[in-house]
Amino acid sequence: FGASAGQGTGLGGFLGLDQPNMFGQCKRVSAQFQYGAYINDFNVSYTDPTVRQSRISATTTAYRSQARYRIGNLGRSTRTGGSLQLGFPVPQDPFTRIYASYGVEGVKYGSSGLFGEVEQLYPNSIRSTLGLTATHDTRIDLPFATAGGMQTLSAQFNGGPLGGNANFQRYTTELRSYAPLGQLGGKNPGSQPVKFVLGLTGRAGAVFGNTGGFFTSQEFALGGVQYGEQLRGYDEFSITPEGYKLGTGTSNATRESFGSAFFTTTAELGMRVNQMFYMDAFYDAGNIWRRPQDFNPTRLFRGAGVGVSVVSPLGPLGLDWAYGFDRRDVNGRLAPKWQLHFKLGQIF
């Protein structure tokens, strides 16, 4: 049990049960219930890492998630669905796996905010999804990696012969690389060294087709840390395919806030004090575009700052203080400024 909080979903708590060795065969069953003023979630999953004593893994999940987002005046949504995922090893490569999945999800939106507008246009949205993912992961010292890397490529196919009232394809990729720079201490028995690391991260995605009533979750939004793709130094939904929203303060989400392509990159110089505490200096850059063919990596919004992350009894806690270089005032003039970002819960 524990608690979580976020600018978008408010204060809440969770109750969970996890059995990682069901039947004494490393099969895993977990159930979690999250609740609060703005969130009410329930999910249950079962994982078999060695189906019929093979190297094929399987995970089945069912969920019901209800959230009311204050941030960006999004409103309330209720998502209900389930999925089945199979994982396959790659011969001669213990660090790489390929996953195939199938899932069904239905969404019911509330009557206020942006979600209220979506509900009027797309009542009772349902999608059926076939997914393929390839992952190569050699990171060590998680959750704050100090060496190795990860490369992931995912493809999702929605609608068409699969059914549902949305018809689109969604592709995303993420590349992470960590290089150790040195360490201090850790020579005495039982002590941990302070490790210094240089990290590079790149993320990109594109959507082709008609997302229908799922554009708020399947297309891309940029800015802040609470919703969509992260870009520190800016408010949520302040960066759109048409550029930066002029003015200051929190930006409300609209249909125009979402794009069909995005790219973000982060460079960080980190200090891993131990498994529970991490500090870093970072530089972010990114943008979103209306269509994938509009992709232009030479026009990116930039932010830089410092951050601290702690694995606390309440869950991961993060604070980032970032400077947005490309913010503008109501008159369109450059007006860079600092912004504090706060995260608490299972969100990084």
Order of alpha helices (4+ residues) and beta strands (2+ residues): beta-beta-beta-beta-beta-beta-beta-alpha-beta-beta-beta-beta-alpha-beta-beta-beta-beta-beta-beta-beta
